[in-house]
Amino acid sequence: MEQKPRPFITVELDIRPVPPRQRHPLIDATFDGLKPGEAFVLVNDHDPKPLHYAFQHERPGRFTWEYLEQGPDIWRVRIGKTE
């Protein structure tokens, strides 16, 4: 079985110190700045599942989502741009 190449990580975005109101705009800007095939690693203090749902709604089929670490104190997710 052929494996798809993983997106190239361009930045690690630790949003833990960012005020909650500023988190989603910062994440959106980081994603929007990616080129196809690039990714960033999101670091958070809780499971960003609501963000995943938002991406599914706003960017269907245009992103990848891979958990690299899943709590209990830190979550790391590789979010890639597919197009």
N, CA, C and O atoms as a GROMACS GRO file, in nm:
protein
  332
    1MET      N    1   0.084  -0.118   0.000
    1MET     CA    2   0.000   0.000   0.000
    1MET      C    3   0.088   0.124   0.000
    1MET      O    4   0.182   0.134   0.079
    2GLU      N    5   0.057   0.217  -0.088
    2GLU     CA    6   0.136   0.339  -0.098
    2GLU      C    7   0.094   0.438   0.008
    2GLU      O    8  -0.025   0.463   0.029
    3GLN      N    9   0.194   0.495   0.077
    3GLN     CA   10   0.167   0.593   0.181
    3GLN      C   11   0.178   0.733   0.126
    3GLN      O   12   0.269   0.764   0.050
    4LYS      N   13   0.082   0.820   0.165
    4LYS     CA   14   0.088   0.959   0.123
    4LYS      C   15   0.199   1.029   0.199
    4LYS      O   16   0.220   1.002   0.317
    5PRO      N   17   0.271   1.119   0.133
    5PRO     CA   18   0.374   1.194   0.206
    5PRO      C   19   0.310   1.287   0.307
    5PRO      O   20   0.203   1.343   0.283
    6ARG      N   21   0.375   1.301   0.420
    6ARG     CA   22   0.326   1.393   0.523
    6ARG      C   23   0.359   1.536   0.484
    6ARG      O   24   0.461   1.561   0.419
    7PRO      N   25   0.274   1.630   0.523
    7PRO     CA   26   0.302   1.770   0.493
    7PRO      C   27   0.430   1.817   0.561
    7PRO      O   28   0.465   1.770   0.670
    8PHE      N   29   0.500   1.907   0.497
    8PHE     CA   30   0.622   1.967   0.549
    8PHE      C   31   0.585   2.067   0.658
    8PHE      O   32   0.508   2.160   0.633
    9ILE      N   33   0.638   2.049   0.778
    9ILE     CA   34   0.607   2.138   0.890
    9ILE      C   35   0.686   2.267   0.877
    9ILE      O   36   0.809   2.266   0.866
   10THR      N   37   0.614   2.379   0.878
   10THR     CA   38   0.680   2.508   0.864
   10THR      C   39   0.695   2.580   0.997
   10THR      O   40   0.786   2.662   1.013
   11VAL      N   41   0.608   2.550   1.095
   11VAL     CA   42   0.613   2.622   1.222
   11VAL      C   43   0.541   2.541   1.329
   11VAL      O   44   0.451   2.463   1.299
   12GLU      N   45   0.582   2.560   1.454
   12GLU     CA   46   0.507   2.506   1.567
   12GLU      C   47   0.439   2.625   1.634
   12GLU      O   48   0.505   2.719   1.677
   13LEU      N   49   0.307   2.620   1.644
   13LEU     CA   50   0.227   2.730   1.698
   13LEU      C   51   0.176   2.689   1.836
   13LEU      O   52   0.081   2.611   1.847
   14ASP      N   53   0.237   2.742   1.940
   14ASP     CA   54   0.195   2.715   2.078
   14ASP      C   55   0.096   2.823   2.120
   14ASP      O   56   0.135   2.937   2.144
   15ILE      N   57  -0.031   2.786   2.127
   15ILE     CA   58  -0.133   2.886   2.158
   15ILE      C   59  -0.167   2.891   2.308
   15ILE      O   60  -0.256   2.967   2.347
   16ARG      N   61  -0.100   2.814   2.389
   16ARG     CA   62  -0.131   2.814   2.533
   16ARG      C   63  -0.121   2.952   2.596
   16ARG      O   64  -0.208   2.986   2.677
   17PRO      N   65  -0.020   3.034   2.565
   17PRO     CA   66  -0.015   3.166   2.628
   17PRO      C   67  -0.101   3.273   2.559
   17PRO      O   68  -0.110   3.386   2.607
   18VAL      N   69  -0.163   3.238   2.448
   18VAL     CA   70  -0.242   3.335   2.371
   18VAL      C   71  -0.381   3.348   2.434
   18VAL      O   72  -0.444   3.248   2.465
   19PRO      N   73  -0.429   3.472   2.454
   19PRO     CA   74  -0.564   3.490   2.508
   19PRO      C   75  -0.668   3.419   2.420
   19PRO      O   76  -0.657   3.421   2.298
   20PRO      N   77  -0.767   3.355   2.483
   20PRO     CA   78  -0.865   3.275   2.407
   20PRO      C   79  -0.928   3.346   2.288
   20PRO      O   80  -0.949   3.282   2.184
   21ARG      N   81  -0.957   3.474   2.298
   21ARG     CA   82  -1.020   3.547   2.185
   21ARG      C   83  -0.930   3.554   2.063
   21ARG      O   84  -0.979   3.565   1.951
   22GLN      N   85  -0.801   3.548   2.085
   22GLN     CA   86  -0.706   3.564   1.975
   22GLN      C   87  -0.662   3.432   1.913
   22GLN      O   88  -0.593   3.431   1.811
   23ARG      N   89  -0.700   3.321   1.974
   23ARG     CA   90  -0.650   3.190   1.929
   23ARG      C   91  -0.699   3.153   1.789
   23ARG      O   92  -0.617   3.124   1.702
   24HIS      N   93  -0.830   3.154   1.766
   24HIS     CA   94  -0.880   3.110   1.635
   24HIS      C   95  -0.833   3.201   1.522
   24HIS      O   96  -0.795   3.151   1.417
   25PRO      N   97  -0.835   3.334   1.540
   25PRO     CA   98  -0.781   3.419   1.432
   25PRO      C   99  -0.633   3.389   1.403
   25PRO      O  100  -0.592   3.392   1.287
   26LEU      N  101  -0.555   3.361   1.506
   26LEU     CA  102  -0.413   3.329   1.486
   26LEU      C  103  -0.397   3.195   1.414
   26LEU      O  104  -0.314   3.182   1.325
   27ILE      N  105  -0.476   3.097   1.454
   27ILE     CA  106  -0.471   2.965   1.388
   27ILE      C  107  -0.514   2.979   1.242
   27ILE      O  108  -0.450   2.922   1.153
   28ASP      N  109  -0.622   3.053   1.218
   28ASP     CA  110  -0.668   3.072   1.080
   28ASP      C  111  -0.562   3.141   0.994
   28ASP      O  112  -0.538   3.101   0.881
   29ALA      N  113  -0.499   3.244   1.049
   29ALA     CA  114  -0.395   3.317   0.974
   29ALA      C  115  -0.276   3.226   0.946
   29ALA      O  116  -0.217   3.231   0.838
   30THR      N  117  -0.240   3.143   1.043
   30THR     CA  118  -0.128   3.051   1.023
   30THR      C  119  -0.161   2.951   0.914
   30THR      O  120  -0.078   2.926   0.826
   31PHE      N  121  -0.280   2.894   0.917
   31PHE     CA  122  -0.321   2.799   0.814
   31PHE      C  123  -0.328   2.866   0.678
   31PHE      O  124  -0.279   2.812   0.578
   32ASP      N  125  -0.389   2.984   0.672
   32ASP     CA  126  -0.403   3.054   0.545
   32ASP      C  127  -0.268   3.090   0.483
   32ASP      O  128  -0.258   3.105   0.362
   33GLY      N  129  -0.166   3.105   0.566
   33GLY     CA  130  -0.032   3.138   0.517
   33GLY      C  131   0.045   3.018   0.464
   33GLY      O  132   0.153   3.034   0.407
   34LEU      N  133  -0.010   2.898   0.483
   34LEU     CA  134   0.058   2.778   0.432
   34LEU      C  135   0.041   2.764   0.283
   34LEU      O  136  -0.060   2.806   0.226
   35LYS      N  137   0.140   2.704   0.220
   35LYS     CA  138   0.129   2.664   0.081
   35LYS      C  139   0.082   2.518   0.079
   35LYS      O  140   0.100   2.447   0.178
   36PRO      N  141   0.022   2.473  -0.029
   36PRO     CA  142  -0.017   2.332  -0.037
   36PRO      C  143   0.103   2.241  -0.008
   36PRO      O  144   0.212   2.263  -0.060
   37GLY      N  145   0.080   2.140   0.074
   37GLY     CA  146   0.187   2.048   0.112
   37GLY      C  147   0.260   2.089   0.238
   37GLY      O  148   0.343   2.014   0.288
   38GLU      N  149   0.231   2.207   0.291
   38GLU     CA  150   0.293   2.253   0.415
   38GLU      C  151   0.198   2.229   0.531
   38GLU      O  152   0.078   2.207   0.512
   39ALA      N  153   0.253   2.234   0.652
   39ALA     CA  154   0.174   2.212   0.772
   39ALA      C  155   0.232   2.292   0.887
   39ALA      O  156   0.346   2.340   0.880
   40PHE      N  157   0.155   2.305   0.992
   40PHE     CA  158   0.207   2.358   1.118
   40PHE      C  159   0.163   2.265   1.228
   40PHE      O  160   0.067   2.189   1.214
   41VAL      N  161   0.234   2.270   1.340
   41VAL     CA  162   0.197   2.190   1.456
   41VAL      C  163   0.134   2.284   1.557
   41VAL      O  164   0.196   2.380   1.603
   42LEU      N  165   0.011   2.254   1.591
   42LEU     CA  166  -0.062   2.330   1.691
   42LEU      C  167  -0.036   2.267   1.827
   42LEU      O  168  -0.050   2.146   1.844
   43VAL      N  169   0.001   2.350   1.924
   43VAL     CA  170   0.024   2.303   2.062
   43VAL      C  171  -0.081   2.370   2.150
   43VAL      O  172  -0.097   2.492   2.147
   44ASN      N  173  -0.153   2.288   2.227
   44ASN     CA  174  -0.262   2.340   2.309
   44ASN      C  175  -0.267   2.266   2.442
   44ASN      O  176  -0.206   2.160   2.458
   45ASP      N  177  -0.341   2.323   2.538
   45ASP     CA  178  -0.353   2.260   2.670
   45ASP      C  179  -0.480   2.176   2.682
   45ASP      O  180  -0.509   2.124   2.790
   46HIS      N  181  -0.556   2.164   2.574
   46HIS     CA  182  -0.674   2.078   2.572
   46HIS      C  183  -0.693   2.027   2.429
   46HIS      O  184  -0.634   2.079   2.334
   47ASP      N  185  -0.776   1.926   2.416
   47ASP     CA  186  -0.803   1.867   2.285
   47ASP      C  187  -0.871   1.971   2.196
   47ASP      O  188  -0.978   2.021   2.231
   48PRO      N  189  -0.812   2.005   2.081
   48PRO     CA  190  -0.870   2.106   1.993
   48PRO      C  191  -0.980   2.051   1.901
   48PRO      O  192  -0.993   2.096   1.788
   49LYS      N  193  -1.055   1.955   1.949
   49LYS     CA  194  -1.160   1.893   1.869
   49LYS      C  195  -1.260   1.995   1.812
   49LYS      O  196  -1.300   1.981   1.697
   50PRO      N  197  -1.303   2.098   1.890
   50PRO     CA  198  -1.393   2.198   1.830
   50PRO      C  199  -1.330   2.269   1.709
   50PRO      O  200  -1.400   2.304   1.614
   51LEU      N  201  -1.199   2.290   1.714
   51LEU     CA  202  -1.129   2.350   1.599
   51LEU      C  203  -1.136   2.255   1.480
   51LEU      O  204  -1.155   2.300   1.366
   52HIS      N  205  -1.121   2.127   1.504
   52HIS     CA  206  -1.130   2.027   1.397
   52HIS      C  207  -1.267   2.034   1.332
   52HIS      O  208  -1.278   2.030   1.209
   53TYR      N  209  -1.372   2.043   1.412
   53TYR     CA  210  -1.508   2.055   1.356
   53TYR      C  211  -1.522   2.182   1.272
   53TYR      O  212  -1.583   2.181   1.165
   54ALA      N  213  -1.465   2.292   1.322
   54ALA     CA  214  -1.470   2.418   1.247
   54ALA      C  215  -1.398   2.404   1.113
   54ALA      O  216  -1.448   2.451   1.011
   55PHE      N  217  -1.281   2.340   1.114
   55PHE     CA  218  -1.208   2.318   0.988
   55PHE      C  219  -1.291   2.232   0.892
   55PHE      O  220  -1.295   2.260   0.772
   56GLN      N  221  -1.356   2.128   0.944
   56GLN     CA  222  -1.437   2.042   0.857
   56GLN      C  223  -1.550   2.123   0.792
   56GLN      O  224  -1.585   2.098   0.677
   57HIS      N  225  -1.605   2.216   0.865
   57HIS     CA  226  -1.714   2.297   0.813
   57HIS      C  227  -1.664   2.406   0.716
   57HIS      O  228  -1.723   2.427   0.610
   58GLU      N  229  -1.554   2.474   0.754
   58GLU     CA  230  -1.506   2.589   0.677
   58GLU      C  231  -1.409   2.551   0.565
   58GLU      O  232  -1.398   2.623   0.466
   59ARG      N  233  -1.340   2.438   0.581
   59ARG     CA  234  -1.236   2.399   0.484
   59ARG      C  235  -1.247   2.251   0.448
   59ARG      O  236  -1.148   2.179   0.457
   60PRO      N  237  -1.364   2.205   0.408
   60PRO     CA  238  -1.380   2.062   0.381
   60PRO      C  239  -1.285   2.012   0.271
   60PRO      O  240  -1.279   2.068   0.162
   61GLY      N  241  -1.211   1.906   0.304
   61GLY     CA  242  -1.120   1.846   0.207
   61GLY      C  243  -0.994   1.924   0.178
   61GLY      O  244  -0.916   1.885   0.092
   62ARG      N  245  -0.972   2.034   0.249
   62ARG     CA  246  -0.854   2.118   0.219
   62ARG      C  247  -0.748   2.112   0.327
   62ARG      O  248  -0.652   2.189   0.324
   63PHE      N  249  -0.764   2.020   0.423
   63PHE     CA  250  -0.666   2.014   0.531
   63PHE      C  251  -0.647   1.869   0.576
   63PHE      O  252  -0.731   1.782   0.551
   64THR      N  253  -0.535   1.846   0.642
   64THR     CA  254  -0.511   1.718   0.709
   64THR      C  255  -0.500   1.746   0.858
   64THR      O  256  -0.468   1.858   0.899
   65TRP      N  257  -0.528   1.646   0.938
   65TRP     CA  258  -0.529   1.660   1.084
   65TRP      C  259  -0.470   1.534   1.142
   65TRP      O  260  -0.527   1.425   1.126
   66GLU      N  261  -0.358   1.546   1.211
   66GLU     CA  262  -0.292   1.429   1.270
   66GLU      C  263  -0.248   1.461   1.412
   66GLU      O  264  -0.165   1.549   1.434
   67TYR      N  265  -0.304   1.387   1.507
   67TYR     CA  266  -0.260   1.403   1.645
   67TYR      C  267  -0.119   1.347   1.660
   67TYR      O  268  -0.092   1.233   1.621
   68LEU      N  269  -0.031   1.427   1.718
   68LEU     CA  270   0.105   1.382   1.747
   68LEU      C  271   0.120   1.351   1.896
   68LEU      O  272   0.203   1.269   1.935
   69GLU      N  273   0.040   1.418   1.977
   69GLU     CA  274   0.039   1.398   2.122
   69GLU      C  275  -0.102   1.429   2.172
   69GLU      O  276  -0.161   1.529   2.131
   70GLN      N  277  -0.154   1.344   2.260
   70GLN     CA  278  -0.293   1.360   2.305
   70GLN      C  279  -0.303   1.359   2.457
   70GLN      O  280  -0.347   1.261   2.516
   71GLY      N  281  -0.263   1.470   2.519
   71GLY     CA  282  -0.284   1.492   2.661
   71GLY      C  283  -0.209   1.396   2.751
   71GLY      O  284  -0.130   1.314   2.705
   72PRO      N  285  -0.233   1.408   2.880
   72PRO     CA  286  -0.342   1.485   2.939
   72PRO      C  287  -0.310   1.634   2.958
   72PRO      O  288  -0.401   1.714   2.980
   73ASP      N  289  -0.183   1.671   2.950
   73ASP     CA  290  -0.147   1.811   2.975
   73ASP      C  291  -0.121   1.892   2.848
   73ASP      O  292  -0.132   2.015   2.847
   74ILE      N  293  -0.086   1.823   2.742
   74ILE     CA  294  -0.052   1.893   2.617
   74ILE      C  295  -0.102   1.812   2.498
   74ILE      O  296  -0.095   1.689   2.495
   75TRP      N  297  -0.153   1.884   2.402
   75TRP     CA  298  -0.197   1.824   2.276
   75TRP      C  299  -0.116   1.889   2.165
   75TRP      O  300  -0.098   2.011   2.163
   76ARG      N  301  -0.067   1.806   2.073
   76ARG     CA  302   0.005   1.854   1.956
   76ARG      C  303  -0.061   1.792   1.833
   76ARG      O  304  -0.078   1.671   1.824
   77VAL      N  305  -0.097   1.878   1.739
   77VAL     CA  306  -0.167   1.834   1.619
   77VAL      C  307  -0.098   1.892   1.496
   77VAL      O  308  -0.075   2.013   1.488
   78ARG      N  309  -0.066   1.804   1.401
   78ARG     CA  310  -0.012   1.851   1.273
   78ARG      C  311  -0.130   1.883   1.182
   78ARG      O  312  -0.210   1.795   1.150
   79ILE      N  313  -0.141   2.009   1.140
   79ILE     CA  314  -0.249   2.053   1.052
   79ILE      C  315  -0.186   2.094   0.919
   79ILE      O  316  -0.106   2.187   0.914
   80GLY      N  317  -0.222   2.025   0.814
   80GLY     CA  318  -0.162   2.050   0.684
   80GLY      C  319  -0.262   2.105   0.584
   80GLY      O  320  -0.382   2.087   0.598
   81LYS      N  321  -0.210   2.173   0.484
   81LYS     CA  322  -0.292   2.226   0.375
   81LYS      C  323  -0.276   2.135   0.254
   81LYS      O  324  -0.165   2.106   0.211
   82THR      N  325  -0.389   2.090   0.200
   82THR     CA  326  -0.385   1.996   0.089
   82THR      C  327  -0.398   2.064  -0.047
   82THR      O  328  -0.357   2.007  -0.148
   83GLU      N  329  -0.453   2.184  -0.051
   83GLU     CA  330  -0.467   2.252  -0.182
   83GLU      C  331  -0.430   2.397  -0.171
   83GLU      O  332  -0.436   2.470  -0.270
   0.00000   0.00000   0.00000
